[in-house]
């Protein structure tokens, strides 16, 4: 754009070939041949001069390509390079100046909408818990529901803010929480996050991460409960084991101290992970495998075993639109409580997990 009057700079290519905007196709071809010979890189011996000549030669070739194309030249004469770089499709229907202007304005509006969407990213999910044993006993099939939503926005080039909330209902009880996370990139290899949560788990926390090497990353965090004032420290070290696999070690010190090790592998066709966690009063191991049948559908199997639960989960999901996915998971589990000598066995079906972003 011209800085003085806001008009597009649509004379630069003509000046580059030393011709007028009213030049004929033959005059453009003659000028191109002349200046292509002048700026041809093979005529320069010095590396510095060859680099400059190459750049000028490419600009001359670009000017020739645009000005010898009738429709490209029409767009350039109206809107300059901005019109050509906007992605305007030069189909057979765009023969009139009015049609080209209308299409360019439509593309401008589309680009503005995409720019806003890139800085404002909402997402959400709905999870319904259906219990077959409760249904057979006549207590109803719906056992509980969880709804969650989050909005992320880019405050500046290096700072982002995420605000989210969730609401859970289970049998006769329910609760919710609201969380805000402020993230700032200190450098290309380090960042810091500040977190606050109000609800079932009222917390304040801070977390910093740093890339130690090309393949290794360390994360250190601290959280404080607003209910009882307890403090929890955490450290995570992760390392890239191969192009598709990474491993991690997690250490947590607090009311419930624990240490865990895990791994994750992901490629175009599958995703798998596993981990073992040992705490001061509990232990557990988890594993999952997901196979991607196509870009829209996948199947999943997962298992959990530990001091308080034994569960197997089978299911899958399918992308139903550009921004929505539905997943159905069938879970068979055994949970143990210490009331007398009894145990509780539970079989549940998880259905309708809808994510939108």
N, C-alpha and C positions, 0 to 999 in steps of 0.2 A: 504493500500500500504506500502511496505517496504521503510523506509525513506532513506536507504543507496543506493539502486540500482533501486528504482522505480518499483520493481516487486511486484505482489500481494502477500500478506501474506496468503498462502494456506497450511500452516502446523499447524496452531493454534489448529484446532479441533482434529488433530491426537495427538498433545502434550497433550491436555486436557484429552484424554482417555489413554495416555501413550502407544501409539502404533505407528508403523511405517506407512508411506504413502502407503506401499505395503501390508498392513494387509488384510487378507481375511475377508469375511463377518462373519465367525464364530469367528474369533479373535475380531472383532468389537463388536459382541454380548456379548462375555465373558467379555470384558473390560467394556462395559456399565453396565452389571449386578453388577460387582464389585464396580465401582465408584458410581453407583446409591445408593447402600447400604451405602457406606461411607458417602455420602452427604445428605442422606435422612433427611428432617427437623424433623421428629418425634423422632429422636435419640438425639436431642438437647433440653436441659431444659432452658437454658438462652435465653431470647428474642433476645439479640444481636447475639449470636451464631446461633440461629434459622434463623435469617434474612440472615446471611452470607451463611448458609447451603442451604437455599432456592434458593439463587441466583446461587450457584454452581450446585445445582441439576438441575435447569432449563437449564443451559449451557450444562451439560452432556446430557440431553434429546435432546436438539437441535442438538448437535454433532452426536448423534446416529441417529436421523431422517434424517439428511443430508447424512451421510456416508453410510447408508444402502439403499439409493435410488440411483440407478445406474446413472441416468441422472443428478441428483443434485450433486452427487459426481464428475462426469465428469466436470461439470461447475466449481465447487469449486477448483478442481485440476488445472484448467487452469487460472481462474480469481479470485479465492478466494471469500470472502463474497460479494465483489463488484458485481460480476457477478450474484449472487443469489438475491441481493437486487435491481438489476436494473429492475426487472419485466420481466425477460426473460421467455417466455412461453415455457413450456416443453411438446410440443405436439409430436405426433408420427413421424412428419417429421424431427425433429431435432435429428437425430441419429448419425450423424458424427460430428467430432470435427470442421471441416470447416464450417458446417452449423450453429453450435452453435456460433462460432466466428462471422460469418456474421450477425446473428440475434442480437447478443449483441452489435455490432458496430452500427447497425441500431437504436437500442433502445437508445444508448448513444447520437446519433445525434438528435433523437427526444426529449430527455430530455434537451439538450442544446437549442434547438429551443423554447421549452416551458419556459425555464428559461429566455431567451431574451424577449419573448412575455410578461412575467409577469412584466418586468421592462419598457416595451414600449407599451403603450396602446392607439392606435389611435381610434377615433370615428368621425362620421359625420352624417349629416342629410340634406335632401332636402324637402322643403315644397312648393307646388304649390297652388296658390289661384285662383280658378275658380269662376267666377261670372255669374250666370244665367240671372239676369236682364240686365247686359251689353251685353250678348250674344243675348237676345231677341231684344234689341235696335239696334243691328247691330254693336256694338263697339268691338266685339271679346270676346271670353270666358276667355282668360288668363288675370287676373288682376294684378298678381304679383308673385314673387318667392323669397324664402329665402334659402340660402345655408350656412351651418355652419359646421365647423370641429374643432377638438381638439386633441391634443396629450399630454398624461400624461407619465411622466417618473420618476422612483425612483432614485433620486440622491444618497441617502445614506439610512441607516436603518431608520432614523427619518425624512428625508427631501424628498419632492417630488416637481416637477415642472410641471405645466400645461400651455400650450400655445395654444390659440384658435383664430379663426377669423370667421366672418360672413359677408355675402354680401346680401343686400336686394334691390329688384327692385319692385317699385309699380307705375303703370301707367307710367308717364314720369319722375319720380324721382327715385333716388337710393342712396345708401350709404353703408358704411361698417365700421367695427371696428376690432381691434386686441387686445387681452387681454392676459396677463401673470399673473399667480398666483403661488407664492412660499409658500409652506406650511411646517412648521416645528413642530414636536411633542416635546414639552418641557418635558412632562412626560406622563405616561399612562392616565392621566385625564385632560390634558390641551394641547393646541396647539395655534399657531399664524400663520396668513396668511398675506402676503403682495401682493397687487394687483395693476396693472397698465393697463390702457386701452387708446388706441389712436384711434380716429375716430369720429363717431357721438357724442359719449359721452367720452370725454377725461378726465380720472379720475386717481387719485392716492388714494390708501386706505390701511387700515390695519384693521385686525379683529382678535380678540382673543376669544377663547372658553374654558370653564372649566366645568367639571362635578362636580356639587355641592354635589350631593349625588347619591345613586344608581339609583334613578328615576328622578333626576333633572339636567338640563344643562342650562348654561347661556352663551350668545354670545354678545360681545360688539364690535362695529365697528365704524370707522370714515373714511369718504371719502371727497376729495376736488376736485372740478371741475377745470380743467386747463383752461377753457374758461373764467369764470367770477370770479374764486376764492372762490365761495360759498362752505360752509362746511356743511356736513350732519352727524349727530350722530345717531346711532341706537343701540337698545338693544332688545334682544330676550330672553325670558325665556320659556323653554319647560319642560314638566313633563310627565312621563309615567303614564297614568291613569290605564292601565291594560296591559295584555300581548300583546294585539294587538292594543291598542289605546293610543294616546298621544295628549296633548293639548299644545297650545303655546299662548303667549302674545308678541306682537311686538310694540315697540315705536320708532318713527322716529322724529328727530328734525332737521329742516333745512328750506330751501325755501318752501317746501311743507311738513309741519309737519303732522303726522298722528298717530293713534293708532289702532291696530287691534288685534282681537282674532280669534283663529282657532283651529281645531281639525282634526285628521286623524286616520283612522282605516284601518288595512290591515291584511288579513289572506290568506290562500291558495286559497280561492274561490272568494274573492272580495277585492276591495279597495275603500274607500269612504273618502271624506274630505269636509270641509266647513269652511267659514270664513266671518267675517264682518270687514270692514275697514272704519274708519271715519277720513277725513282729513280736513285741514283748508278751502279748497274750493271744496271738493268733498266727496262723500261717495259711498260705494258699498258693495255688498254681492255676494259670489260665492259658488257653491256647485258642486260636481261631484261624480259619482258612476261608477265604472268599475267592470264588472263581467268576471272572467276568465273561459271560457268554457272548455279549455284544456290548456296544457302547451304551445301550439302554437297560440291560438286564444283568443280574448277577445272582449267585447262590452263595449261601453262607452256612458254615457249621462251626460251633464253638463249644468249649467245655470249661467248667470250673470245678475245682476240687480244693477243699480246705477244711479248717477246723469247724466251720459253721455251715457249710453248704456243699452240695454235690449236684451239679446241673449240667444238662446237655441241651444245646440250642441249635435248631435247624430252621432254615428259612431262606428268604431271598427278597429281591426287590426289583422294581422296574421304574424307569424314568417315564412319567406320563406326559410331561410337557418340558419346555425349555428350562424351567426353574423349579419343577416339582417332582418328587420321588415318593413312591409308596413302597413300604417294606412290610412283609409278614414274617413273623418269627414264632416258631413253636418251641416252647421250653418245657422240659421235664426236669423237675428238681426235687431235692430232699433237703429240708432245712430242719435243724435240730435246736430245740429249746430245752432248758433244764427246769421242767416243772414235773416233779415226780420221776416216774420211769417212762413217761410218754414221749413219743416223737411225732413230728408233724410232716406229712408227705404232701407235696403240692405239685400240681400240673397246671401250667398256664399257657395261654395263647396270646401272643403280642401281635397286634394287628394295626394297620392304618397309621404308620409313622409317616407323616407328610412334612417334607421340608420345602420351604420356599425362600428364594434369595434373589 
